[in-house]
Amino acid sequence: MASEGFTIKVDAKKRGYKVLTQEQVDHFMEKGYVKLPGAIPEETMKKWTADLWVRLGMDPNDKSTWDKEELHMPTHKSESMKTFAPLVYEACGDLLGGTDKIAAKSNYVGNGFICNLGSPDFDPNERVDPRDLTNWHVDGDWFRHFLDCECQALETLILWSDVEDRAGPTYVNPDGIAKVAAWLRDHPEGSDTMTDENGDKIVPKIVKSCNVFEECIGKKGDVFLCHPLMPHSRQKNYIRNERFITNPCVNRNEPYNLNRENPDDYCLVELKTLHDLNANAVDYKPQRERARWVPTTLTRANKTIEVEVKRMKEYSEKTGAPFESVHANGIDNTWLIKARDIPMTA
């Protein structure tokens, strides 16, 4: 059962947040996301993207070589968010109830860039109602979804290039959080695929009835941290600026708790969930066991690993640039499976 109405006040100073200001906290409670401008230094961004175009086999100055609209590149190296971007790590802690709540094996950053390079066939004058986009989803193709799920405990977005309007920014749907949360509350058996009894995807259906849509626009090095149930979608890159992002995985080391005796013990994500369910507490208990498995996106990335490794090696031999890849001696995705605590037999 849920209590009637949400009445909890969220005081950033009282709660001792290390990064988030009261303004950012209020924005998260209203919109379900915060933006951290310039959270990752320019020098770090340059270092990590130095071989990006080599891996793609494209010329950044010749768009005729941009022969793929969208690519999910494989990851060749990764680093803990704690050392890669300490400010982002602490901000994740503010949202999750402290950095000690971040699962020790997760919260890594990798160079598996998501590229949206557009197409010369796109009509630059086309305008699409965001409700009609076909890619609306919440993250998580590798675990069973529950309202209190500890997997993919935040939706994170790092901008590895400047991203502006009409250049393929990610759309988020703030008023969709409440509806996704309500659906999961009403389906305590959880969902492996976020589909209904007819096999239809839930999130696109929810978005059709929503009214608030915002674009994740910003500069290289900006980071967005979103509520895990935030519907989001890619869109077309009409003006064909380079657009590179990543969505690092952040797990919690235990499920969220939406029924705490002391409201001061709720973390910010729990408070946003309760706010959108209009309750100070929700007595929620999953009716199936929690489950994780190897993500389907891994196979998609595997298809390009060997091609990228070959290009990287050739470039290194030609220029003397360092060659770094966990796949140097063959495809090896054990690092990702371990980072997400996926059973090796899954």
C-alpha positions as CSV (number, residue, x, y, z in Angstrom):
1,M,0.0,0.0,0.0
2,A,1.1,3.6,-0.6
3,S,0.7,6.5,1.8
4,E,-1.5,9.4,0.5
5,G,0.4,12.4,-0.9
6,F,4.1,13.3,-1.1
7,T,5.0,15.9,1.6
8,I,8.7,15.4,2.2
9,K,10.9,18.5,1.9
10,V,14.3,17.9,0.4
11,D,17.0,20.2,1.8
12,A,20.3,19.8,0.1
13,K,22.3,21.5,2.9
14,K,20.7,19.4,5.6
15,R,21.3,16.2,3.6
16,G,25.0,17.1,3.2
17,Y,25.2,16.6,-0.6
18,K,28.8,17.0,-1.8
19,V,28.1,18.3,-5.3
20,L,24.5,19.0,-5.9
21,T,23.1,22.4,-5.1
22,Q,19.6,23.1,-3.9
23,E,18.8,24.4,-7.4
24,Q,20.0,21.1,-8.9
25,V,18.1,19.1,-6.3
26,D,14.9,21.0,-7.0
27,H,15.4,20.4,-10.7
28,F,15.9,16.7,-10.2
29,M,12.7,16.5,-8.1
30,E,10.8,18.3,-10.8
31,K,12.4,17.0,-14.0
32,G,14.2,13.8,-13.0
33,Y,17.7,14.8,-14.2
34,V,20.6,17.1,-13.4
35,K,23.2,18.5,-15.8
36,L,26.9,18.8,-14.7
37,P,28.5,21.3,-17.1
38,G,32.2,20.8,-17.8
39,A,32.3,17.8,-15.5
40,I,35.1,16.1,-17.5
41,P,38.2,18.1,-18.4
42,E,39.0,18.9,-22.1
43,E,42.4,17.2,-21.9
44,T,40.7,14.0,-20.7
45,M,38.2,14.1,-23.5
46,K,40.9,14.6,-26.1
47,K,42.9,11.7,-24.8
48,W,40.0,9.3,-24.9
49,T,38.8,10.3,-28.3
50,A,42.2,10.5,-30.0
51,D,41.7,7.3,-32.0
52,L,37.9,7.6,-32.5
53,W,38.0,8.4,-36.2
54,V,40.7,5.8,-36.8
55,R,38.4,3.1,-35.2
56,L,35.5,4.3,-37.4
57,G,37.6,4.3,-40.6
58,M,36.2,7.7,-41.5
59,D,37.6,11.1,-42.1
60,P,36.3,13.7,-39.7
61,N,36.7,16.4,-42.4
62,D,35.0,14.5,-45.2
63,K,31.4,13.7,-44.6
64,S,31.2,11.6,-47.7
65,T,33.1,9.0,-45.7
66,W,30.5,9.0,-43.0
67,D,28.7,6.0,-44.4
68,K,26.8,4.9,-41.3
69,E,24.1,6.9,-39.6
70,E,24.4,5.4,-36.2
71,L,27.0,3.1,-34.6
72,H,27.4,1.5,-31.1
73,M,31.2,1.1,-31.0
74,P,32.8,-1.6,-28.8
75,T,34.7,-0.8,-25.7
76,H,38.5,-1.2,-25.8
77,K,39.4,0.4,-22.4
78,S,37.6,1.5,-19.3
79,E,38.3,3.3,-16.1
80,S,36.5,3.7,-12.7
81,M,34.4,6.9,-12.6
82,K,36.0,7.6,-9.3
83,T,39.3,8.3,-10.9
84,F,38.1,9.3,-14.3
85,A,35.7,12.0,-13.1
86,P,35.6,12.4,-9.3
87,L,33.0,15.2,-9.5
88,V,30.6,12.9,-11.4
89,Y,31.3,10.0,-9.0
90,E,30.4,12.2,-6.0
91,A,27.3,13.5,-7.8
92,C,26.2,9.9,-8.3
93,G,26.7,9.4,-4.6
94,D,24.5,12.4,-3.9
95,L,21.7,10.8,-5.9
96,L,22.1,7.2,-4.7
97,G,22.5,7.8,-0.9
98,G,26.3,8.1,-0.8
99,T,29.2,6.7,-2.8
100,D,29.2,3.7,-0.5
101,K,25.9,2.7,-2.2
102,I,27.6,2.5,-5.6
103,A,28.3,-1.1,-6.5
104,A,32.0,-1.5,-6.3
105,K,32.3,-3.2,-9.7
106,S,30.2,-0.7,-11.6
107,N,30.4,3.0,-12.2
108,Y,33.0,2.6,-14.9
109,V,33.5,4.7,-18.0
110,G,34.4,3.1,-21.3
111,N,35.2,4.2,-24.9
112,G,32.3,2.4,-26.4
113,F,31.0,5.5,-28.1
114,I,27.5,5.8,-29.4
115,C,27.8,7.7,-32.7
116,N,25.0,9.6,-34.5
117,L,26.4,11.0,-37.7
118,G,23.2,11.6,-39.6
119,S,22.6,11.0,-43.3
120,P,22.6,13.2,-46.4
121,D,19.2,11.8,-47.2
122,F,17.6,13.5,-44.2
123,D,15.3,16.5,-44.9
124,P,16.8,19.4,-42.9
125,N,13.4,21.0,-42.7
126,E,11.7,17.9,-41.2
127,R,10.1,18.4,-37.8
128,V,8.9,15.3,-35.8
129,D,6.7,15.3,-32.8
130,P,8.8,13.7,-30.1
131,R,5.9,11.3,-29.3
132,D,6.3,9.8,-32.8
133,L,10.0,8.9,-32.3
134,T,10.5,5.1,-32.5
135,N,13.3,4.6,-30.1
136,W,11.7,5.5,-26.7
137,H,13.0,3.2,-23.9
138,V,14.5,3.0,-20.4
139,D,17.9,1.4,-20.2
140,G,18.5,-2.2,-19.3
141,D,18.6,-5.1,-21.7
142,W,20.5,-7.3,-19.2
143,F,18.3,-7.6,-16.1
144,R,14.7,-8.0,-14.9
145,H,13.1,-4.6,-14.3
146,F,11.5,-3.9,-10.9
147,L,10.3,-0.6,-9.3
148,D,13.2,-0.8,-6.8
149,C,15.8,-2.3,-9.2
150,E,19.4,-1.8,-8.2
151,C,20.6,-2.4,-11.8
152,Q,21.2,0.6,-14.0
153,A,20.4,2.7,-10.9
154,L,21.0,5.9,-12.9
155,E,20.7,6.8,-16.5
156,T,24.0,8.5,-17.3
157,L,24.9,10.5,-20.4
158,I,28.4,11.8,-21.2
159,L,28.8,14.2,-24.1
160,W,32.0,13.5,-25.9
161,S,31.3,16.2,-28.5
162,D,29.3,19.4,-28.5
163,V,25.7,18.5,-29.0
164,E,23.2,21.1,-30.3
165,D,19.6,21.2,-31.5
166,R,19.0,19.4,-34.8
167,A,22.3,17.5,-34.3
168,G,20.8,14.4,-32.8
169,P,20.6,15.2,-29.1
170,T,19.0,12.7,-26.8
171,Y,15.4,13.5,-25.9
172,V,14.2,12.8,-22.4
173,N,10.6,12.7,-21.2
174,P,10.3,13.9,-17.6
175,D,6.6,13.4,-17.1
176,G,7.0,9.8,-18.3
177,I,8.9,8.8,-15.1
178,A,5.7,8.7,-13.1
179,K,3.9,6.5,-15.6
180,V,6.8,4.0,-15.9
181,A,7.1,3.9,-12.1
182,A,3.3,3.3,-11.8
183,W,3.4,0.5,-14.3
184,L,6.3,-1.3,-12.5
185,R,4.5,-0.7,-9.2
186,D,1.4,-2.4,-10.6
187,H,3.5,-5.3,-12.0
188,P,5.5,-6.6,-9.0
189,E,6.4,-9.6,-11.1
190,G,8.8,-7.4,-12.9
191,S,9.6,-7.4,-16.6
192,D,12.5,-8.8,-18.7
193,T,11.6,-6.9,-21.8
194,M,9.3,-4.0,-20.6
195,T,6.5,-5.3,-22.7
196,D,2.8,-5.8,-21.9
197,E,0.7,-9.0,-22.1
198,N,0.4,-8.5,-25.9
199,G,4.1,-8.1,-26.4
200,D,3.9,-4.4,-27.1
201,K,6.7,-2.2,-25.7
202,I,5.4,-0.3,-22.6
203,V,7.6,2.9,-22.8
204,P,6.6,4.1,-26.3
205,K,3.0,3.6,-25.4
206,I,3.5,5.7,-22.2
207,V,5.3,8.4,-24.1
208,K,2.3,8.9,-26.5
209,S,0.3,10.3,-23.5
210,C,3.1,12.6,-22.2
211,N,3.6,16.3,-22.7
212,V,7.1,17.2,-21.4
213,F,10.1,16.6,-23.7
214,E,13.6,18.1,-23.3
215,E,16.8,17.7,-25.3
216,C,20.2,16.9,-23.7
217,I,22.1,19.7,-25.3
218,G,25.5,20.8,-24.2
219,K,29.2,21.1,-24.6
220,K,31.9,18.3,-24.8
221,G,32.5,17.2,-21.2
222,D,29.0,17.9,-19.9
223,V,27.3,15.0,-18.0
224,F,23.6,14.3,-17.5
225,L,22.5,12.1,-14.6
226,C,18.9,11.0,-14.9
227,H,16.4,9.0,-12.9
228,P,16.6,5.3,-14.0
229,L,13.0,5.2,-15.2
230,M,13.4,8.3,-17.4
231,P,12.2,7.5,-20.9
232,H,14.7,8.7,-23.5
233,S,15.2,8.4,-27.2
234,R,17.7,9.1,-30.0
235,Q,16.6,11.4,-32.8
236,K,17.9,12.2,-36.3
237,N,21.1,14.3,-36.7
238,Y,19.8,16.6,-39.4
239,I,22.7,19.0,-39.6
240,R,25.3,16.2,-39.5
241,N,27.6,17.6,-36.8
242,E,29.6,14.9,-35.2
243,R,27.7,13.6,-32.1
244,F,29.3,11.1,-29.7
245,I,28.0,10.1,-26.3
246,T,28.3,7.2,-23.8
247,N,25.9,5.8,-21.2
248,P,28.1,4.5,-18.4
249,C,26.4,1.9,-16.2
250,V,25.9,2.7,-12.5
251,N,24.6,0.0,-10.3
252,R,23.5,0.3,-6.7
253,N,24.8,-2.4,-4.2
254,E,21.3,-3.0,-2.9
255,P,17.8,-2.3,-4.2
256,Y,16.1,1.0,-3.6
257,N,13.8,1.1,-0.5
258,L,10.6,3.0,-0.9
259,N,9.2,2.3,2.5
260,R,11.6,3.8,5.1
261,E,10.6,4.7,8.6
262,N,12.6,7.9,8.6
263,P,12.1,10.0,5.5
264,D,15.6,11.5,6.1
265,D,17.0,8.1,5.1
266,Y,15.6,8.2,1.6
267,C,18.1,8.9,-1.2
268,L,17.3,11.4,-3.9
269,V,16.3,8.9,-6.5
270,E,13.9,7.2,-4.0
271,L,12.5,10.6,-3.2
272,K,11.9,11.4,-6.9
273,T,10.2,8.0,-7.4
274,L,7.9,8.7,-4.4
275,H,7.2,12.2,-5.5
276,D,6.1,11.0,-8.9
277,L,3.9,8.3,-7.3
278,N,2.5,11.0,-4.9
279,A,3.3,9.0,-1.8
280,N,5.7,9.3,1.2
281,A,6.1,5.5,1.2
282,V,5.2,2.6,-1.0
283,D,5.2,-1.0,0.3
284,Y,6.7,-2.7,-2.7
285,K,7.9,-6.3,-2.8
286,P,9.0,-8.0,-6.0
287,Q,7.1,-11.2,-6.7
288,R,9.8,-12.9,-8.7
289,E,13.5,-13.3,-8.2
290,R,15.9,-10.8,-9.5
291,A,17.9,-11.8,-12.6
292,R,20.8,-10.7,-14.8
293,W,22.1,-12.0,-18.1
294,V,24.6,-11.1,-20.9
295,P,23.2,-8.1,-22.8
296,T,22.2,-8.4,-26.4
297,T,24.0,-5.2,-27.3
298,L,27.3,-7.0,-26.6
299,T,26.9,-9.2,-29.6
300,R,26.2,-6.2,-31.8
301,A,29.4,-4.5,-30.7
302,N,31.4,-7.8,-31.1
303,K,30.8,-7.6,-34.9
304,T,33.1,-4.6,-35.2
305,I,35.8,-5.4,-32.6
306,E,38.1,-7.3,-35.0
307,V,37.8,-4.5,-37.6
308,E,38.6,-1.8,-35.1
309,V,41.5,-3.7,-33.6
310,K,43.1,-4.1,-37.0
311,R,42.7,-0.3,-37.8
312,M,44.1,0.6,-34.4
313,K,47.2,-1.6,-34.8
314,E,47.9,-0.3,-38.2
315,Y,47.6,3.3,-37.0
316,S,49.9,2.5,-34.1
317,E,52.5,1.0,-36.3
318,K,52.3,3.9,-38.7
319,T,52.4,6.8,-36.2
320,G,53.8,5.3,-33.0
321,A,50.6,6.2,-31.1
322,P,49.8,3.8,-28.2
323,F,47.6,0.9,-28.9
324,E,45.2,0.0,-26.1
325,S,42.5,-2.7,-26.2
326,V,41.3,-5.4,-24.0
327,H,40.7,-7.3,-27.2
328,A,44.3,-7.2,-28.4
329,N,44.6,-11.0,-28.2
330,G,41.0,-11.8,-29.2
331,I,37.5,-10.7,-28.2
332,D,37.3,-10.5,-24.4
333,N,34.1,-9.1,-22.8
334,T,34.7,-10.7,-19.3
335,W,35.4,-7.2,-17.9
336,L,31.9,-6.1,-18.7
337,I,30.2,-9.2,-17.4
338,K,32.2,-8.9,-14.1
339,A,31.4,-5.2,-13.8
340,R,27.7,-5.9,-14.0
341,D,27.9,-8.9,-11.7
342,I,26.3,-11.1,-14.4
343,P,26.6,-14.8,-13.6
344,M,29.2,-16.3,-15.9
345,T,26.7,-19.0,-17.0
346,A,24.1,-16.4,-18.0
